[in-house]
């Protein structure tokens, strides 16, 4: 019986010992390309990762990817034994920088695990720079004759003739004639027929144009020209801020109607103020429907367009611009004149709003000879002001604003009062208080009185939290200005 027990214990020890064995051998990994900035020999060469043991293939595929400047590279993964082959869906582009990313935990079929972290940049065929278009003749929007050379393209690298000619899109009468010069860095295009007069021609060349080393064109280029020496494209002569018309205004301008110039230019001087419109003057009569669709603002500034004369219009924002904010106005190059000719390039203008933020200039208790602890100049978030609790448990504060608050609208000015709140802060058993009276001593100064404080029983520190809300919907002055952000002040009872 004893022998049987010893035999059982011995078997258990052997089983436990065998289960605790851990294989610490590293997993061998080799790659093609094998080092940073290596060059694959051809556009069809695969990326290869080889292992010295059988692997859990899903753990490899989940953490493996190849990227390029334009994003992830699509392709197929194939396994041959312990080797992973990645074949791109489209041939690699010479001269383009690719990156292999292989980072995470990999597992072998024998249950070994190993972390890997590899990021391997590489090229294909050559490290040469991508070719680009140095210049073109005619220049964008230029006027040309109907005969002779139509287009001249100047490249930074010798180009592959066949791919470049196929990548050029130019719809012209007759058959295109290509001439190459200066070691294939200059391409001249002409036709066996005259171009049509009074016509706009557009051309583009895509990235399918490659250099002799098969590197693709750096980006697509698009230009246009017109076969009329006397025809002008529509363009914008000036953009100005305008005061809106008033009921008692009998003034009328041929260009701006009853709107009044606020400044000679929007991109300098006064900027765009509260209630202002944006006046635009054109050199030609625009197509008004096209113009209405052409405005883009960043940050957004919604509004509507009103035509003032054949050559002018005003954009009327539906709300004031944000205070102290830079805006970018873009009028799309798809804008057409009344003959259907497009402007071409976008018109871009940067301007600032001429609306300051509303600020709190000071807060004080109104006591004669305020000390520094009972007076805050240019208060900031978290400041503490000491206030005296008067007879009847009443506290008063005077808040002074940097700008007049609704000077012509007493009801709207009073609405600001109800946005202000005062709540117990410390300790937690403080009584709630209520607003007893609020009085605007001027459009700049607000007097507030609260009651319900512990009068005559103050021995330990007691604090209340005064919130002056900011942002849209917070304290405002009726002229587009508001507090930039919430202002919190703590009242210490004394």
Beta strands, then each sheet from edge to edge (+ up, - down):
strand 1: 29-32
strand 2: 38-40
strand 3: 47-51
strand 4: 64-68
strand 5: 71-72
strand 6: 75-80
strand 7: 83-88
strand 8: 98-107
strand 9: 113-124
strand 10: 133-137
strand 11: 142-143
strand 12: 151-155
strand 13: 168-170
strand 14: 176-181
strand 15: 186-191
strand 16: 200-205
strand 17: 221-226
strand 18: 236-243
strand 19: 260-261
strand 20: 277-282
strand 21: 295-298
strand 22: 303-309
strand 23: 312-317
strand 24: 326-331
strand 25: 347-352
strand 26: 360-364
strand 27: 375-377
strand 28: 384-387
strand 29: 394-401
strand 30: 421-426
strand 31: 434-440
strand 32: 445-451
strand 33: 463-468
strand 34: 487-493
sheet 1: 1+ 3- 7+ 6-
sheet 2: 2+ 9+ 8- 4+ 5-
sheet 3: 10+ 12- 15+ 14-
sheet 4: 11+ 17+ 16- 13+
sheet 5: 19+ 18- 20+ 23- 22+
sheet 6: 21+ 24- 25+
sheet 7: 27+ 26- 29+ 32- 31+
sheet 8: 28+ 34+ 33- 30+
end
